[in-house]
């Protein structure tokens, strides 16, 4: 009986993984942590996910924590991505500017808290004989604390600490939950040699992994498996030509020993004071979107939308983001 339940868990585990991993099918899905390679926020996705040299506010906790010192107001951000097959992807964050005092004076800095969640429900669980075992679900979570300072006016450095938690409820003996947790790190730097040029670099998912241990649930039939996340290096450039101040050009290059290199590029045009249009190229997919700023409760608020064509992905995407500054 115990062996049968172990086999049942193994089949359910594989079934649950497939819908999540398929989101990054182009040489991305065969490794753990695919949900952390999807990008966050409609503004970044609309410009092809090229955001390492531009990251500001709560989105910086994902793309490049070194962008946090450039934040001038506190902000709350909430983002939702519409996906098929009962999958959900959400991102929420809070970012605030800080100004720590040193003997030499005060430094510009920033602090952010964010939560990234990917989940899937209504999975038809089957045992090794093909018999239905009930519906299954899964959720992957990253709770992120980011901190950054400007040691020099044109240079900022940042760090993100991520608590990773993957959870499979109701798949063990007597409906027990299987989960894995660990801590990973992101590092970032940003250089602004002149006011209209910014260079960014980030190293993501250092030490990130899932460690699965089912010994306590299955005794001698249990096992330990470690799924390491690929470490990713991203290099970015942001240009706002002085001759065309309403135009922003963005370029990112992504590299990893485990994954294929990826290219991201995009542009943002300020059509009016409160209206922006965006377009980009996201590793084989074309992107479009825009943003509209308006007043809410006496504060500035912004709605952003991004459309990502299917390209080499299994489906098109729609991303919605709301930002409230205070």
Secondary structure, 3 states (H helix, E strand, C coil): CHHHHHHHHHHHHHHHHHHHHHHHCCCCCCCECHHHHCCCCHHHHHCCCCCCCCCCHHHHHHHCHHHHHHCCCCEEEEEEEECCCCEEEEEEEEEEEECCEECCEECCEEEEEEEEEEEEEEEEEECCCCCEEEEEEEEEEEEEEEEEEEEECCEEEEEEEEEEEEEECCCCHHHCCEEEEEEEEEEEEEEEEECCEEEEEEEEEECCEEEEECHHHHHHHCCEEEEEECCEEEEEEEECCHHHCCEEEEEEEEECCCCCCEEEEEEEEEEECCEEEEEEEECCEEEEEEEEEEEECCEEEEEEEEEECCCCCCCCEEEEEEEEEC
